[in-house]
Amino acid sequence: MLELVFLGTSSGVPTKERNVSAVALKLPEPKSWVLVDCGEGTQHQILHTRLSLQTLKAIFITHIHGDHCYGLPGLIASAGMSGRAEPLYIIAPKGVQLMYEAIRDNTQLHIPYDVIFIETEAMGSYSLGDTDVTAHKLSHRVPSHGFCFTTTTTNNNLDIERLTNDRIERGPVWGKLQQGMDVTLPDGTSLKASDYVETTQSTQRIVIAGDNDQPALLSSVEGNIDVLVHESTYTEELLEKAGPGPQHSSAKRVATFAAEYGIPNLVLTHFSARFQATSSRGDSIDDVKIEAESVYDGNLYLANDFDTFSLSTTENLIKNESQHPVDNIK
């Protein structure tokens, strides 16, 4: 099962309710996770969760803008001060590495572990054990990418009906068969695991996109997308007022793509600071939701800081009920 933890959901600047961009993806391996984007204050957001910098496998930076990467040097430093020894891989545009190295060298920062940068364009397919990652070019004022995380899980499914018909009692024997082990019963009967177990594979894809004004560019992703996490900085009306040039997406543009591409789960994030929780204080975040719902009838969420979501093998994205930051992390 894959799990998303939103650490920052604001665009450009933080607000009282939202920090700038960062989202954690918890991988199937125990305590293993990656970070996509690292806006200023991300390490402080992590302190409100059960995520540990010791088990962070890699950091993916979608693009060079500050609200997506200004938190990186501090997080790297804190990981070292907390005793990290394992190498940390950072997949990012070249400029991010230059920024980090300038800060490291000019502040006499000593890092007791290897920080290994991989330029996004040279990444190819990056392996995280059972999860493979590919980068997809987007459209923004600077080079920007979306990352597709593909996890393949092997499942051994017991043939319950056959076990019951053969009068094999539920218990340790079932467990051994499910693990692929042949079993000899006390009466000498031999049971072959292949006779009672069907092995299947399931694939899950989560795409986490950087800033992008052309959602359709993500049609380059091979296979079905189970979850799309995409910025929705504006509504369509506000986007038209923002001016020309590659910038951001509206809720309508993202939701239209998700509907046309058959994506069952859509999570919008990276909202302009002008959107407030209540309309009496200005533009309402409900305007974003209403616009998306007008063109998309799938499973829609507008992310808040510390929201967590689990993707089950049935391709349903489920939002955790708890709203307390610490309780949100399993």
Residue frames relative to the residue before (quaternion, step in Angstrom):
aa qw qx qy qz dx dy dz
M 1.0000 0.0000 0.0000 0.0000 0.00 0.00 0.00
L 0.2706 -0.7502 0.5850 0.1474 3.58 -1.00 0.89
E 0.1224 -0.8013 0.5842 0.0415 3.55 -1.08 0.73
L 0.2164 -0.7639 0.5984 0.1078 3.56 -0.98 0.95
V 0.0512 -0.7728 0.6323 0.0197 3.56 -1.01 0.85
F 0.2240 -0.7975 0.5487 0.1131 3.59 -0.48 1.18
L 0.1623 -0.8164 0.5529 0.0380 3.55 -0.65 1.21
G 0.7954 0.0055 -0.0039 0.6061 3.57 1.25 -0.34
T 0.0608 -0.8479 0.5255 -0.0339 3.58 -0.71 1.08
S 0.5504 0.6084 -0.3970 0.4114 3.58 1.26 0.29
S 0.3900 -0.7100 0.5443 0.2178 3.54 -1.24 0.56
G 0.8572 0.1831 -0.1303 0.4635 3.57 -0.95 0.90
V 0.8012 -0.0720 0.1040 0.5849 3.57 0.56 -1.15
P 0.5087 -0.6261 0.4750 0.3516 3.60 -1.14 0.46
T 0.2262 -0.7227 0.6288 0.1763 3.53 -1.33 0.31
K 0.7035 -0.4333 0.3215 0.4626 3.59 -1.24 -0.04
E 0.7475 0.3865 -0.2084 0.4984 3.59 1.12 -0.63
R 0.8043 0.2533 -0.0950 0.5290 3.59 1.11 -0.61
N 0.2769 -0.7133 0.6145 0.1922 3.56 -1.06 0.79
V 0.6099 -0.5505 0.4121 0.3938 3.59 -1.28 0.16
S 0.8189 -0.4254 0.1411 0.3586 3.49 -1.38 0.50
A 0.3576 0.6653 -0.6183 0.2172 3.50 -1.10 0.96
V 0.0574 0.7761 -0.6268 0.0390 3.56 -1.03 0.82
A 0.2639 -0.7561 0.5818 0.1422 3.56 -0.96 0.91
L 0.1510 -0.7530 0.6335 0.0941 3.53 -1.14 0.73
K 0.2358 -0.7747 0.5766 0.1088 3.55 -0.59 1.21
L 0.3134 -0.7879 0.5122 0.1369 3.56 -0.68 1.18
P 0.6802 -0.5050 0.3299 0.4165 3.63 -1.20 0.30
E 0.6155 0.5426 -0.3603 0.4438 3.60 1.07 -0.66
P 0.5933 -0.6094 0.3845 0.3589 3.62 -0.95 0.84
K 0.8736 0.0491 -0.0820 0.4773 3.55 -1.00 1.03
S 0.5387 0.6269 -0.3999 0.3961 3.60 1.23 0.22
W 0.1249 0.8032 -0.5713 0.1129 3.59 -0.87 0.95
V 0.2264 -0.7411 0.6122 0.1575 3.53 -1.33 0.31
L 0.3194 -0.7310 0.5763 0.1775 3.54 -1.29 0.43
V 0.1307 -0.7622 0.6291 0.0785 3.55 -0.97 0.90
D 0.8200 -0.0059 -0.1185 0.5600 3.52 -0.49 1.38
C 0.0852 -0.7980 0.5957 -0.0317 3.51 -1.16 0.75
G 0.0485 -0.8263 0.5607 -0.0207 3.54 0.42 1.27
E 0.7091 -0.4439 0.3315 0.4360 3.55 -1.29 0.30
G 0.7995 0.2831 -0.2192 0.4824 3.57 -0.91 0.93
T 0.4059 0.7358 -0.4705 0.2692 3.60 1.23 0.00
Q 0.6540 0.5174 -0.3406 0.4342 3.59 0.91 -0.82
H 0.6261 0.5176 -0.3461 0.4694 3.60 1.10 -0.57
Q 0.6135 0.5378 -0.3410 0.4669 3.58 1.06 -0.72
I 0.6345 0.5425 -0.3263 0.4435 3.58 0.98 -0.84
L 0.6060 0.5760 -0.3521 0.4207 3.60 1.07 -0.67
H 0.6678 0.4820 -0.2955 0.4841 3.59 1.21 -0.43
T 0.6670 0.4306 -0.2948 0.5318 3.59 1.28 0.24
R 0.5272 -0.6008 0.4809 0.3602 3.53 -1.32 -0.14
L 0.3865 0.6985 -0.4960 0.3417 3.57 1.21 0.37
S 0.1875 -0.7931 0.5741 0.0791 3.57 -1.02 0.84
L 0.4773 -0.6664 0.4947 0.2887 3.56 -1.00 0.84
Q 0.5691 0.6010 -0.3799 0.4130 3.59 1.22 -0.33
T 0.7644 0.3506 -0.1865 0.5079 3.60 1.07 -0.66
L 0.3927 0.7064 -0.4819 0.3386 3.58 1.28 0.29
K 0.3016 -0.7997 0.4982 0.1460 3.59 -0.58 1.16
A 0.7933 -0.1296 0.1487 0.5760 3.58 0.93 -0.88
I 0.2441 -0.7316 0.6157 0.1616 3.53 -1.33 0.40
F 0.1363 -0.7756 0.6141 0.0521 3.56 -0.91 0.99
I 0.1268 -0.7888 0.5998 0.0447 3.58 -0.73 1.10
T 0.3861 -0.7668 0.4640 0.2182 3.58 -0.56 1.14
H 0.7891 -0.1539 0.1104 0.5844 3.59 1.03 -0.74
I 0.7032 -0.5546 0.3020 0.3266 3.55 -1.33 0.43
H 0.4975 0.6853 -0.4419 0.2961 3.63 1.10 -0.35
G 0.6363 -0.6290 0.3178 0.3138 3.51 -1.00 0.98
D 0.6628 0.5099 -0.3270 0.4402 3.59 0.98 -0.72
H 0.6913 0.4314 -0.2756 0.5099 3.57 1.32 0.03
C 0.8269 0.2224 -0.0990 0.5069 3.63 1.17 -0.30
Y 0.4901 0.6895 -0.4438 0.2957 3.67 1.12 -0.19
G 0.6504 0.5284 -0.3252 0.4382 3.61 1.17 -0.35
L 0.4765 0.7308 -0.4059 0.2722 3.58 1.27 -0.26
P 0.6824 0.4848 -0.3324 0.4346 3.68 0.69 -0.89
G 0.6663 0.5055 -0.3113 0.4511 3.59 0.93 -0.83
L 0.6444 0.5151 -0.3244 0.4628 3.57 0.99 -0.80
I 0.6399 0.5193 -0.3236 0.4649 3.60 0.96 -0.85
A 0.6614 0.5074 -0.3058 0.4600 3.58 0.95 -0.88
S 0.6755 0.4995 -0.2991 0.4524 3.58 0.89 -0.90
A 0.6060 0.5486 -0.3553 0.4534 3.58 1.07 -0.69
G 0.6579 0.5025 -0.3046 0.4710 3.58 1.02 -0.79
M 0.6818 0.4909 -0.2883 0.4593 3.57 0.95 -0.87
S 0.6845 0.4570 -0.2857 0.4909 3.59 1.20 -0.43
G 0.6681 -0.5700 0.2753 0.3911 3.57 1.28 0.30
R 0.3473 0.7406 -0.5177 0.2508 3.59 1.14 0.27
A 0.1137 -0.7996 0.5880 0.0451 3.56 -1.01 0.88
E 0.6092 0.5744 -0.3491 0.4208 3.59 1.17 -0.55
P 0.5628 -0.5863 0.4476 0.3731 3.62 -1.08 0.62
L 0.2104 -0.7520 0.6120 0.1255 3.55 -1.21 0.62
Y 0.2214 -0.7836 0.5717 0.1008 3.55 -0.73 1.11
I 0.0800 -0.7891 0.6090 0.0067 3.54 -0.94 0.97
I 0.1396 -0.7758 0.6138 0.0435 3.55 -0.64 1.18
A 0.2395 0.7814 -0.5141 0.2602 3.56 -0.40 1.24
P 0.6173 -0.4922 0.4318 0.4362 3.57 -1.29 0.15
K 0.6624 -0.5380 0.3467 0.3892 3.58 -1.14 0.63
G 0.6291 0.5731 -0.3387 0.4014 3.58 0.98 -0.79
V 0.5979 0.5631 -0.3644 0.4389 3.60 1.11 -0.58
Q 0.6423 0.5108 -0.3213 0.4725 3.58 0.99 -0.80
L 0.6526 0.5121 -0.3177 0.4593 3.58 0.95 -0.85
M 0.6261 0.5309 -0.3316 0.4650 3.59 1.02 -0.77
Y 0.6781 0.4934 -0.2956 0.4576 3.57 0.83 -0.99
E 0.6809 0.4974 -0.3003 0.4459 3.60 0.86 -0.92
A 0.6191 0.5333 -0.3432 0.4632 3.59 1.08 -0.69
I 0.6651 0.4853 -0.2976 0.4833 3.59 0.95 -0.85
R 0.6416 0.5318 -0.3210 0.4500 3.58 0.94 -0.90
D 0.7266 0.4524 -0.2552 0.4498 3.58 0.78 -1.03
N 0.7419 0.4313 -0.2380 0.4549 3.60 0.94 -0.82
T 0.7134 0.3767 -0.2657 0.5278 3.57 1.24 -0.12
Q 0.4202 -0.7310 0.4395 0.3097 3.58 1.33 0.25
L 0.2284 0.7989 -0.5137 0.2139 3.53 0.98 0.95
H 0.1509 -0.7833 0.5994 0.0660 3.57 -0.76 1.07
I 0.1041 -0.7889 0.6052 0.0242 3.57 -0.75 1.10
P 0.2981 -0.8138 0.4754 0.1511 3.63 -0.50 1.15
Y 0.7045 0.3439 -0.2677 0.5601 3.58 1.20 0.37
D 0.5876 -0.5938 0.4174 0.3576 3.57 -1.24 0.38
V 0.1446 -0.7427 0.6494 0.0759 3.54 -0.99 0.96
I 0.0695 -0.8359 0.5436 -0.0318 3.55 -0.34 1.29
F 0.1822 -0.7994 0.5679 0.0723 3.55 -0.57 1.20
I 0.0755 -0.7504 0.6551 0.0454 3.55 -1.12 0.78
E 0.3884 -0.7233 0.5167 0.2430 3.57 -0.66 1.07
T 0.5777 -0.6454 0.3703 0.3355 3.58 -0.79 1.04
E 0.6809 0.5065 -0.3009 0.4352 3.57 0.84 -0.95
A 0.7155 0.4272 -0.2443 0.4959 3.61 1.18 -0.52
M 0.4319 0.7482 -0.4335 0.2564 3.58 1.28 -0.04
G 0.1835 -0.7696 0.5804 0.1929 3.58 0.88 -0.91
S 0.6848 -0.3627 0.3312 0.5383 3.57 -0.78 -1.07
Y 0.1770 -0.8061 0.5617 0.0579 3.56 -0.62 1.18
S 0.2687 -0.7995 0.5236 0.1203 3.57 -0.79 1.04
L 0.0573 -0.7609 0.6462 0.0130 3.53 -1.05 0.95
G 0.7363 -0.3499 0.2072 0.5408 3.56 0.73 1.04
D 0.8315 -0.0757 0.0933 0.5424 3.58 -0.52 -1.18
T 0.6969 0.4410 -0.2545 0.5050 3.59 1.27 -0.12
D 0.1544 -0.7728 0.6114 0.0709 3.56 -0.89 1.01
V 0.1957 -0.7905 0.5756 0.0744 3.56 -1.05 0.83
T 0.0360 -0.7716 0.6347 0.0198 3.55 -1.01 0.87
A 0.3330 -0.7381 0.5575 0.1831 3.57 -1.17 0.68
H 0.1158 -0.7985 0.5904 0.0209 3.57 -1.04 0.85
K 0.4459 -0.7246 0.4667 0.2414 3.56 -0.72 1.13
L 0.1510 -0.7799 0.6053 0.0512 3.52 -1.05 0.91
S 0.4674 -0.6660 0.5070 0.2845 3.57 -1.30 -0.08
H 0.2414 0.7404 -0.5855 0.2254 3.55 -0.59 1.23
R 0.7051 -0.4530 0.3136 0.4463 3.61 -1.25 0.03
V 0.7431 0.1772 -0.1264 0.6328 3.55 1.26 -0.48
P 0.6683 -0.4764 0.3442 0.4561 3.62 -1.15 0.29
S 0.0198 0.7977 -0.5974 0.0801 3.54 -0.82 1.06
H 0.1398 -0.8044 0.5756 0.0469 3.55 -1.10 0.73
G 0.2582 -0.6835 0.6464 0.2198 3.48 -1.39 0.29
F 0.2569 -0.7696 0.5668 0.1433 3.58 -1.08 0.68
C 0.1945 -0.7730 0.5972 0.0892 3.54 -0.89 1.02
F 0.1482 -0.7842 0.6009 0.0437 3.55 -0.71 1.16
T 0.0553 -0.8137 0.5778 -0.0297 3.56 -0.52 1.25
T 0.0479 -0.8066 0.5886 -0.0237 3.56 -0.60 1.18
T 0.1378 -0.7804 0.6075 0.0541 3.55 -0.85 1.04
T 0.0963 -0.8060 0.5840 0.0040 3.55 -0.72 1.13
T 0.2641 -0.7490 0.5895 0.1477 3.55 -0.98 0.93
N 0.0871 -0.8101 0.5797 0.0065 3.57 -0.79 1.06
N 0.2120 -0.7450 0.6200 0.1249 3.57 -1.00 0.90
N 0.0957 -0.8280 0.5525 0.0006 3.56 -0.37 1.29
L 0.3709 -0.7415 0.5213 0.2023 3.55 -0.72 1.10
D 0.3694 -0.6791 0.5874 0.2395 3.54 -1.16 0.74
I 0.2263 -0.8297 0.4983 0.1103 3.55 0.19 1.34
E 0.6445 0.5405 -0.3300 0.4284 3.57 0.93 -0.86
R 0.6808 0.4742 -0.2984 0.4719 3.58 0.90 -0.87
L 0.6246 0.5330 -0.3427 0.4564 3.60 0.98 -0.78
T 0.6659 0.5019 -0.2935 0.4675 3.56 0.99 -0.87
N 0.6644 0.5071 -0.3011 0.4591 3.58 0.94 -0.90
D 0.7035 0.4368 -0.2558 0.4988 3.58 1.11 -0.70
R 0.4193 -0.7523 0.4224 0.2825 3.55 1.37 0.21
I 0.3513 0.6939 -0.5353 0.3294 3.53 0.94 0.97
E 0.3689 -0.7825 0.4620 0.1954 3.54 -0.38 1.28
R 0.5550 -0.6007 0.4725 0.3286 3.51 -1.17 0.77
G 0.4506 0.6695 -0.5003 0.3139 3.58 -0.97 0.88
P 0.8365 -0.2014 0.1336 0.4918 3.59 -1.18 -0.54
V 0.5985 0.5716 -0.3687 0.4232 3.59 1.07 -0.67
W 0.6304 0.5271 -0.3309 0.4639 3.57 0.98 -0.83
G 0.6588 0.5268 -0.3095 0.4390 3.57 0.92 -0.91
K 0.6627 0.5010 -0.3084 0.4634 3.58 0.96 -0.86
L 0.6414 0.5196 -0.3239 0.4623 3.56 0.97 -0.82
Q 0.6566 0.5165 -0.3125 0.4521 3.58 0.96 -0.86
Q 0.6657 0.4840 -0.2938 0.4861 3.58 1.17 -0.56
G 0.5754 -0.6204 0.3610 0.3920 3.57 1.31 0.06
M 0.5180 0.6449 -0.4048 0.3898 3.58 1.27 0.30
D 0.3833 -0.6795 0.5723 0.2526 3.57 -1.00 0.87
V 0.1830 -0.8042 0.5632 0.0508 3.56 -1.05 0.82
T 0.1767 -0.7418 0.6357 0.1201 3.55 -1.14 0.76
L 0.3480 -0.7585 0.5213 0.1784 3.56 -0.66 1.17
P 0.6871 -0.4905 0.3376 0.4164 3.62 -1.21 0.37
D 0.6961 0.4602 -0.2888 0.4693 3.62 1.07 -0.60
G 0.6278 -0.5752 0.3170 0.4178 3.56 1.32 0.18
T 0.4831 0.6692 -0.4371 0.3575 3.59 1.26 -0.10
S 0.2505 -0.7705 0.5711 0.1317 3.58 -0.89 0.98
L 0.1266 -0.7798 0.6113 0.0469 3.54 -0.93 0.98
K 0.2263 -0.7698 0.5840 0.1229 3.54 -0.81 1.04
A 0.5129 -0.6678 0.4480 0.3004 3.58 -0.82 1.04
S 0.6409 0.5571 -0.3312 0.4113 3.59 0.99 -0.80
D 0.6322 0.5366 -0.3314 0.4500 3.59 1.23 -0.43
Y 0.7852 0.3322 -0.1475 0.5013 3.57 1.16 -0.52
V 0.7268 0.3862 -0.2195 0.5238 3.59 1.26 -0.11
E 0.1439 -0.7551 0.6343 0.0825 3.52 -1.02 0.89
T 0.2347 -0.7848 0.5626 0.1120 3.54 -0.70 1.12
T 0.0144 0.7930 -0.6074 0.0455 3.57 -0.79 1.07
Q 0.2627 -0.7433 0.5911 0.1705 3.53 -1.26 0.40
S 0.1045 -0.7757 0.6194 0.0601 3.54 -1.05 0.79
T 0.1906 -0.7870 0.5816 0.0771 3.54 -1.02 0.85
Q 0.0903 -0.7827 0.6152 0.0268 3.55 -0.96 0.94
R 0.0883 -0.7953 0.5989 0.0309 3.57 -0.99 0.88
I 0.0364 -0.7617 0.6469 -0.0021 3.50 -0.92 1.04
V 0.1364 -0.7790 0.6092 0.0589 3.57 -0.84 1.01
I 0.0700 -0.7653 0.6397 0.0135 3.56 -0.87 1.06
A 0.1538 -0.8442 0.5126 0.0306 3.54 -0.35 1.28
G 0.4219 -0.6573 0.5604 0.2756 3.51 -1.26 0.53
D 0.7512 -0.3406 0.2670 0.4983 3.57 -1.25 -0.25
N 0.1121 0.8079 -0.5429 0.1997 3.54 -0.80 1.05
D 0.1786 -0.8034 0.5583 0.1044 3.57 -0.78 0.97
Q 0.7118 0.3556 -0.2590 0.5475 3.60 1.28 0.20
P 0.2039 -0.8250 0.5148 0.1127 3.62 0.23 1.21
A 0.5980 0.6001 -0.3633 0.3876 3.59 1.07 -0.65
L 0.5124 0.6372 -0.4269 0.3862 3.61 1.20 -0.28
L 0.6278 0.5524 -0.3380 0.4319 3.58 1.16 -0.48
S 0.4396 0.6615 -0.4755 0.3783 3.58 1.25 0.19
S 0.5219 0.6322 -0.4079 0.4020 3.59 1.30 -0.11
V 0.5214 0.6264 -0.4150 0.4043 3.59 1.25 -0.26
E 0.3346 -0.7473 0.5408 0.1926 3.57 -0.81 1.02
G 0.7844 0.2760 -0.2323 0.5046 3.56 -0.91 0.94
N 0.6573 -0.5157 0.3801 0.3969 3.52 -1.32 0.16
I 0.3112 -0.7137 0.5967 0.1943 3.55 -1.13 0.76
D 0.2946 -0.7734 0.5377 0.1612 3.58 -0.71 1.06
V 0.7933 0.0482 0.0023 0.6069 3.57 1.06 -0.80
L 0.0940 -0.7644 0.6354 0.0567 3.55 -0.99 0.89
V 0.1035 -0.7479 0.6544 0.0398 3.54 -0.88 1.08
H 0.1168 0.8208 -0.5373 0.1548 3.58 -0.42 1.21
E 0.5355 -0.6215 0.4699 0.3260 3.53 -1.14 0.70
S 0.0350 -0.7541 0.6558 0.0066 3.51 -1.19 0.77
T 0.0840 -0.8664 0.4914 0.0283 3.52 0.63 1.20
Y 0.8196 0.1375 -0.0246 0.5557 3.56 0.98 -0.85
T 0.4451 -0.5351 0.5969 0.3991 3.46 -1.45 -0.18
E 0.6845 -0.4806 0.3303 0.4375 3.59 -1.23 0.25
E 0.6348 0.5413 -0.3311 0.4410 3.59 0.98 -0.80
L 0.7007 0.4529 -0.2696 0.4808 3.58 0.87 -0.92
L 0.6061 0.5618 -0.3548 0.4372 3.57 1.08 -0.65
E 0.6493 0.5150 -0.3154 0.4623 3.58 1.00 -0.80
K 0.6636 0.4931 -0.3036 0.4736 3.58 1.12 -0.61
A 0.5853 0.6276 -0.3562 0.3695 3.58 1.18 -0.54
G 0.5543 -0.6321 0.3862 0.3796 3.58 1.18 -0.36
P 0.6353 -0.5701 0.3798 0.3565 3.57 -1.30 0.35
G 0.6143 0.5727 -0.4159 0.3488 3.52 -1.36 0.11
P 0.6233 -0.5540 0.3938 0.3866 3.58 -1.17 0.54
Q 0.1124 0.8119 -0.5601 0.1204 3.57 -0.49 1.15
H 0.7746 -0.2877 0.2760 0.4909 3.52 -0.35 -1.33
S 0.4852 -0.6449 0.5057 0.3048 3.51 -1.38 -0.01
S 0.3767 -0.6587 0.5916 0.2726 3.49 -1.35 0.29
A 0.6609 -0.4845 0.3823 0.4269 3.55 -1.27 0.28
K 0.6468 0.5387 -0.3216 0.4336 3.57 0.98 -0.85
R 0.6665 0.5127 -0.3151 0.4400 3.60 0.89 -0.90
V 0.6769 0.4862 -0.2931 0.4685 3.57 0.90 -0.93
A 0.6883 0.4900 -0.2851 0.4525 3.57 0.86 -0.98
T 0.6111 0.5426 -0.3505 0.4574 3.60 1.07 -0.68
F 0.6528 0.4994 -0.3144 0.4749 3.57 0.94 -0.86
A 0.6580 0.5196 -0.3132 0.4461 3.58 0.89 -0.92
A 0.6544 0.5070 -0.3081 0.4688 3.57 1.03 -0.80
E 0.6947 0.4809 -0.2788 0.4566 3.57 0.86 -0.96
Y 0.7167 0.4388 -0.2421 0.4849 3.58 1.07 -0.74
G 0.4540 -0.7286 0.4179 0.2973 3.58 1.29 -0.03
I 0.3104 0.7503 -0.5195 0.2663 3.57 1.04 0.77
P 0.3500 -0.7985 0.4471 0.2001 3.63 -0.48 1.12
N 0.7885 0.2209 -0.1091 0.5635 3.61 1.15 -0.55
L 0.0173 -0.8030 0.5940 -0.0459 3.57 -0.75 1.11
V 0.0484 -0.7791 0.6249 0.0083 3.57 -0.85 1.03
L 0.1920 -0.7832 0.5851 0.0862 3.56 -0.66 1.15
T 0.0307 0.7898 -0.6090 0.0667 3.56 -1.10 0.79
H 0.7216 0.4465 -0.2993 0.4363 3.61 -1.32 -0.24
F 0.1955 0.8184 -0.5104 0.1776 3.55 0.83 1.05
S 0.5658 -0.5825 0.4642 0.3536 3.55 -1.12 0.71
A 0.5581 -0.6313 0.4305 0.3236 3.56 -1.06 0.79
R 0.5654 0.6118 -0.3906 0.3918 3.60 1.19 -0.31
F 0.6208 0.5368 -0.3526 0.4495 3.60 1.20 -0.42
Q 0.1176 -0.8094 0.5751 0.0170 3.54 -0.66 1.17
A 0.6404 -0.5440 0.3836 0.3832 3.54 -1.26 0.38
T 0.7734 0.1979 -0.1169 0.5908 3.59 1.17 -0.60
S 0.5344 -0.6694 0.4227 0.2959 3.55 -0.96 0.90
S 0.5668 0.6176 -0.3881 0.3830 3.61 1.15 -0.44
R 0.7042 0.4420 -0.2566 0.4929 3.59 1.23 -0.39
G 0.7685 -0.2514 0.1669 0.5643 3.59 1.22 0.18
D 0.7765 -0.2454 0.2151 0.5391 3.57 -1.13 -0.65
S 0.3425 -0.7709 0.5112 0.1643 3.56 -0.91 0.95
I 0.5250 -0.6200 0.4828 0.3268 3.55 -1.10 0.73
D 0.5480 0.6099 -0.3903 0.4189 3.57 1.23 -0.38
D 0.5684 0.5909 -0.3855 0.4233 3.59 1.17 -0.52
V 0.6270 0.5344 -0.3229 0.4658 3.56 1.09 -0.78
K 0.6726 0.5039 -0.2909 0.4572 3.55 0.91 -0.95
I 0.6567 0.5177 -0.3112 0.4515 3.57 0.89 -0.92
E 0.6565 0.5124 -0.3152 0.4551 3.58 0.95 -0.87
A 0.6628 0.4987 -0.3098 0.4648 3.60 0.93 -0.87
E 0.6766 0.5062 -0.2925 0.4477 3.58 0.93 -0.90
S 0.5858 0.5992 -0.3763 0.3953 3.58 1.15 -0.44
V 0.7875 0.2688 -0.1454 0.5351 3.61 1.19 -0.45
Y 0.7525 0.3319 -0.1734 0.5417 3.60 1.25 -0.25
D 0.1080 -0.8174 0.5647 0.0373 3.58 -0.77 1.02
G 0.4301 0.6886 -0.4705 0.3457 3.59 1.21 0.45
N 0.7159 -0.4050 0.3427 0.4538 3.53 -1.32 -0.38
L 0.0180 -0.8503 0.5223 -0.0628 3.59 -0.16 1.32
Y 0.0089 0.7770 -0.6293 0.0160 3.55 -1.05 0.90
L 0.2069 -0.7006 0.6624 0.1660 3.53 -1.26 0.59
A 0.3374 -0.8003 0.4616 0.1807 3.56 -0.35 1.26
N 0.1584 -0.7246 0.6621 0.1071 3.50 -1.27 0.70
D 0.6356 -0.5041 0.3997 0.4268 3.57 -1.20 0.36
F 0.8364 0.1683 -0.2036 0.4803 3.53 -1.02 1.04
D 0.3935 0.6635 -0.5205 0.3660 3.59 1.18 0.33
T 0.0844 -0.7799 0.6176 0.0572 3.57 -1.06 0.75
F 0.1124 -0.7888 0.6040 0.0172 3.53 -1.11 0.81
S 0.1919 -0.7675 0.6029 0.1028 3.55 -1.08 0.77
L 0.2224 -0.7553 0.6035 0.1257 3.56 -1.00 0.91
S 0.2353 -0.7916 0.5531 0.1100 3.56 -0.47 1.23
T 0.6582 -0.5118 0.3722 0.4078 3.55 -1.27 0.19
T 0.6206 0.5303 -0.3458 0.4626 3.59 1.25 -0.21
E 0.5143 -0.6850 0.3748 0.3546 3.58 1.36 0.27
N 0.5104 0.6157 -0.4416 0.4068 3.59 1.19 0.43
L 0.2647 -0.7458 0.5911 0.1561 3.56 -0.83 1.00
I 0.1004 -0.8189 0.5651 -0.0030 3.55 -0.62 1.19
K 0.3062 -0.7422 0.5683 0.1800 3.56 -0.87 0.99
N 0.4604 -0.6749 0.5037 0.2808 3.56 -0.90 0.96
E 0.5210 -0.6787 0.4278 0.2914 3.56 -0.99 0.84
S 0.6509 0.5456 -0.3336 0.4090 3.59 0.93 -0.87
Q 0.2397 -0.7718 0.5767 0.1193 3.53 -1.04 0.84
H 0.5203 0.6213 -0.4291 0.3989 3.60 1.27 -0.06
P 0.5635 -0.6544 0.3741 0.3381 3.62 -0.71 1.03
V 0.7103 0.4459 -0.2870 0.4630 3.61 0.72 -0.95
D 0.6747 0.5126 -0.3001 0.4380 3.57 0.93 -0.88
N 0.5886 0.6145 -0.3694 0.3734 3.57 1.17 -0.39
I 0.6923 0.4616 -0.2803 0.4786 3.60 1.18 -0.42
K 0.2835 -0.7682 0.5504 0.1631 3.56 -0.67 1.10
